[in-house]
Every structure is written in C-alpha cells, then in structure tokens.
Amino acid sequence: MLKKSFTALMALVVIIGGSYFYFNSQQAAEVYIERVIDGDTVETAAGDSIRLLGVDTPEIDWDNNNSEFYAEEARDFTLENLLDQKVVLEYDQEREDNYGRTLAYIYQDGENFNQQLLTEGMATVMIVEPNDKYESEFKKAAAEARKSGKGIWSQVMELDASLPVISYQQAELFRGEVVIVEGKIVNTAATDSVNYLNFSDDYQTTLSLVIFNRNLNKFDYQPAEYILNKRIRVLGEIEFYQGSPQIIVDDPHDILIMD
C-alpha cells in the first residue's frame, strides 16, 4: 500500500510538470484556464482573474471595438496556448493587484508562458516592483524580439506606408498629427522624472522625445544611454510644450532603432 501511494504521488508530480521544483520554494498552484481576456489576462474555471507578471500586451478596447497594434494577435496567441488548459501558477512578492486580480507567472509543460510572450514579440516587458524575480531573463527575451523585429516590434515598419515620415526639422509643420520621425539622436539627458532624447544640440527649440521615468519599466535598456548616437524612427503625435515640439513616448515599440 505504501509503495502504491508513493507511486501515485510521483505520478501527480509528473502531471503537474515538475514545475514546483523550479520555483525556489515559491508557492505554486494548479488551475484550469477557462477564458482569455487579452494577451496578458486570463480567467480560471473558478472565476479568478489572472494578470501575467512582468509583461504587457497591447490593449483591446472592447467597448469601442478597437485594438492597439498587435493586440488581437497577442490575444490569439494566448488563446491557442492556454485556453482549456491546466497550468501552474508561480507567485512573486505580491499575489494581487489593485483590481483584485491574481498576479502570477504561468507555466505550461514546465515553460514560462510570460517569457514566451516576450520571445514571440507579443508583449513588452513591464517590471513592477517588487515583482522582479525574472527581470534579467525577461529583458533579454524582449531585447532579442526587438532586434529581430518580431510582432509588436514591427509596428513602425508596418505603419510607415500610411503615415508621414518626416525629419525633426519638419515637426512644426505637423502639429497635432501622428507621424514617424527619422533622425539621429545626438543629445540626451536623464532627470529624476524624465528621459530626453534630442535630434539636435539646439534642443530647446527643436523636436525632443520625452520618456517619463514611470514608463522606463517597459524598456529593456536605458533610453538616454542606449539610443545616444543611434539613428531611429519614432512613432507619435507632435505636441508643443513651452513653444517647442515634442513627442511623448509611452511604449518602447514606438521606437525603431535602425543602427
């Protein structure tokens, strides 16, 4: 009887995929995925909503039947891989967000699905402290997808046929319009709240790119350091602040690094 019980226990471990042994003592739970909301949010058969940690897929606006670039592809990828599947959840420092959703890494057949979203270009990295267990692995996966132009990283290339492609000197002519600006970043600055990327040393009167530090957790690099002296294309709306043109960059896939 003891031998049979031990065999049954080991069989259960195999069914779960052995994932418990990879979690470095983090608690885990097995759940059944019954619904997929979007690329990074799913629901279990028990009705619990799960927000995948460390990743951010494009948003789907269900009320207005509108989707961000690659949002539907990301949702389809999650549907194909997780719907009607038993998966294992791994937790980080926080188990629930402000919306009451469970925060977790999802494992399927021992593979980290959150990281797969990054690898396939379905998501950008989004590290929210203190949940940073896989920060280095996730940023590496995002960087590789970005450099190969996978998925969401093809956004600027896909839209350059339908949007004006301009130089930074032409920015004043396109006030309030969404454009793609091409040029070399020759000057940068990083403050306690903002990263500035400038196409000219005369940055006070010419176009600047503005990245608020609250969005730096979506980048696999430090913009002010990494993009300096690189040629880029950036997608965004031309706005004016204190008389000078600027583009506020919220997402890293709005920037195509050409060098």
C-alpha positions in Angstrom: 0.0 0.0 0.0 2.8 2.4 0.9 4.5 1.7 -2.4 1.3 2.4 -4.4 0.8 5.7 -2.5 4.3 6.8 -3.3 3.8 5.9 -6.9 0.6 7.8 -7.1 2.2 10.9 -5.5 5.1 10.8 -8.0 2.6 10.5 -10.9 0.8 13.6 -9.7 4.1 15.5 -9.6 4.8 14.4 -13.2 1.3 15.5 -14.3 1.9 19.0 -12.9 5.0 19.1 -14.9 7.6 19.1 -12.2 7.3 22.9 -12.1 7.3 23.1 -8.3 11.0 22.1 -8.2 12.0 25.1 -10.4 10.3 27.7 -8.2 13.0 28.1 -5.5 10.5 27.5 -2.7 7.8 29.9 -4.1 4.4 28.5 -3.6 2.5 27.3 -6.7 -1.0 26.4 -7.7 -2.5 24.4 -10.5 -5.5 26.0 -12.2 -7.7 25.4 -15.3 -7.9 28.4 -17.8 -11.5 28.8 -18.9 -11.4 32.3 -20.5 -8.8 34.6 -22.2 -9.5 38.3 -21.9 -6.5 39.5 -23.8 -2.8 38.6 -24.2 -1.8 39.1 -20.6 -5.1 38.5 -18.7 -7.0 35.2 -18.3 -9.6 33.7 -16.0 -9.7 30.3 -14.3 -12.6 27.9 -14.1 -13.1 29.1 -10.5 -13.7 32.7 -11.8 -10.4 34.1 -10.7 -8.8 36.7 -13.0 -5.0 36.3 -13.5 -2.8 39.1 -14.7 0.5 37.8 -16.0 3.5 39.3 -14.3 6.4 41.0 -16.0 4.7 41.5 -19.4 2.4 44.0 -21.1 0.5 43.1 -24.3 -1.3 45.7 -26.4 -4.8 46.7 -25.2 -8.1 45.7 -26.6 -10.9 48.3 -26.2 -13.9 46.0 -26.0 -16.4 48.9 -25.5 -15.4 50.7 -28.7 -14.4 47.6 -30.7 -10.9 49.0 -31.1 -7.5 47.4 -30.7 -3.9 48.6 -30.4 -1.3 47.3 -32.8 -0.9 43.6 -32.4 -3.4 43.3 -29.6 -5.5 40.7 -31.4 -2.5 38.6 -32.4 -1.4 38.6 -28.8 -4.8 37.5 -27.6 -4.9 34.8 -30.2 -1.5 33.5 -29.1 -2.7 33.2 -25.5 -5.9 31.6 -26.6 -4.1 29.0 -28.7 -1.7 28.1 -25.8 -3.7 28.5 -22.6 -7.5 28.2 -23.2 -8.9 24.9 -21.7 -5.5 24.0 -20.3 -4.3 23.1 -16.9 -1.4 25.3 -15.9 0.7 26.0 -12.9 0.9 29.5 -11.3 4.1 30.8 -9.7 3.8 33.9 -7.5 6.3 36.7 -6.8 6.3 39.1 -3.9 2.7 40.3 -4.5 -0.1 38.0 -5.2 -2.9 40.5 -6.0 -3.1 43.9 -7.8 -5.3 46.9 -7.0 -8.0 45.4 -9.2 -8.2 42.2 -7.2 -6.5 40.2 -10.0 -4.1 37.4 -9.1 -0.5 38.2 -10.2 1.4 35.2 -11.4 3.8 33.6 -13.8 2.1 30.9 -15.8 3.8 27.6 -16.5 2.8 25.2 -19.2 4.7 21.9 -19.6 7.4 23.5 -17.4 7.8 26.5 -19.7 7.3 30.1 -18.5 4.5 31.4 -20.7 5.1 35.0 -19.7 8.6 34.8 -21.2 7.2 33.1 -24.3 5.0 36.2 -24.9 8.2 38.3 -24.9 10.2 35.9 -27.0 7.5 35.9 -29.7 7.1 39.6 -29.8 3.6 39.5 -28.4 4.4 41.8 -25.4 6.8 44.3 -24.0 8.5 43.7 -20.6 6.8 45.5 -17.7 8.5 45.1 -14.3 6.5 46.4 -11.4 8.5 46.4 -8.2 8.8 44.4 -6.0 7.8 41.6 -8.5 11.2 41.4 -10.3 12.2 37.8 -10.0 12.7 37.3 -13.7 13.7 40.8 -14.7 17.0 39.9 -16.4 15.6 36.9 -18.3 12.5 38.9 -19.4 14.6 41.9 -20.6 16.9 39.6 -22.5 13.9 37.9 -24.3 12.4 41.3 -25.1 15.7 42.6 -26.5 16.1 39.7 -28.8 12.5 40.1 -30.1 13.1 43.8 -30.6 16.3 43.4 -32.5 14.6 40.8 -34.8 11.5 43.0 -35.4 9.1 40.3 -34.2 5.4 41.0 -33.5 4.8 44.4 -31.9 8.4 45.4 -32.7 7.3 45.6 -36.4 4.9 48.5 -35.7 6.9 51.4 -37.0 7.8 49.4 -40.2 4.2 48.4 -40.7 2.9 52.0 -40.4 5.5 53.9 -42.4 3.4 53.3 -45.6 0.3 55.0 -44.1 1.9 57.8 -42.0 4.1 60.8 -43.0 7.8 60.1 -42.5 9.5 63.4 -41.6 12.7 64.8 -40.3 12.9 66.6 -36.9 13.2 69.9 -38.7 9.7 69.5 -40.2 8.0 68.8 -36.8 6.4 72.3 -36.6 4.5 71.6 -39.8 2.7 68.6 -38.3 1.4 70.0 -35.1 -1.2 67.6 -33.6 -0.6 64.9 -36.2 0.7 61.4 -35.7 3.8 60.9 -37.7 7.0 58.9 -38.0 10.2 61.0 -37.4 13.5 59.7 -38.7 16.8 61.0 -37.5 19.9 60.6 -35.3 19.8 61.2 -31.5 22.7 63.4 -30.8 21.9 64.6 -27.3 20.2 63.0 -24.3 19.5 63.8 -20.7 18.1 61.9 -17.8 16.5 63.6 -14.8 14.7 62.2 -11.7 11.4 62.2 -13.7 12.1 62.3 -17.4 14.5 61.0 -20.1 15.0 63.4 -23.0 16.2 62.3 -26.5 17.2 65.1 -28.8 17.8 65.2 -32.6 19.8 68.4 -32.3 22.1 70.1 -29.8 19.7 73.0 -30.1 17.2 71.0 -28.1 15.3 74.0 -26.6 13.8 74.9 -30.0 13.8 71.6 -31.9 12.0 68.3 -31.5 12.6 66.3 -28.4 11.4 62.8 -27.4 10.1 62.6 -23.9 10.0 59.4 -21.9 8.7 59.7 -18.4 10.5 57.6 -15.9 7.3 55.9 -14.8 7.4 54.1 -18.2 11.1 53.0 -18.0 10.0 49.7 -16.6 8.7 48.8 -20.1 12.2 49.2 -21.7 14.9 46.5 -21.8 17.5 49.3 -22.0 18.2 52.8 -20.5 17.0 55.1 -23.3 19.3 58.1 -22.6 22.3 55.8 -22.7 21.4 53.2 -25.3 19.9 55.4 -28.0 22.5 58.2 -27.9 24.3 58.5 -31.3 21.8 56.0 -32.9 19.6 56.6 -35.9 16.0 55.9 -35.2 12.4 56.1 -36.3 9.9 57.1 -33.7 6.1 57.0 -34.0 4.0 59.6 -32.2 1.9 62.8 -32.1 3.7 66.1 -32.5 2.8 68.2 -29.4 4.2 71.5 -28.2 5.4 72.4 -24.7 6.5 75.9 -23.9 6.7 76.6 -27.6 8.9 73.6 -28.6 7.8 70.4 -30.4 7.9 67.1 -28.6 6.7 63.5 -28.8 5.8 61.7 -25.6 6.9 58.1 -25.9 4.9 55.8 -23.7 5.9 52.4 -25.2 9.3 51.2 -26.4 7.8 49.6 -29.6 7.1 53.2 -30.8 10.8 53.4 -31.4 12.6 51.6 -34.2 16.4 51.6 -33.7 17.9 51.5 -37.1 21.7 51.3 -36.2 
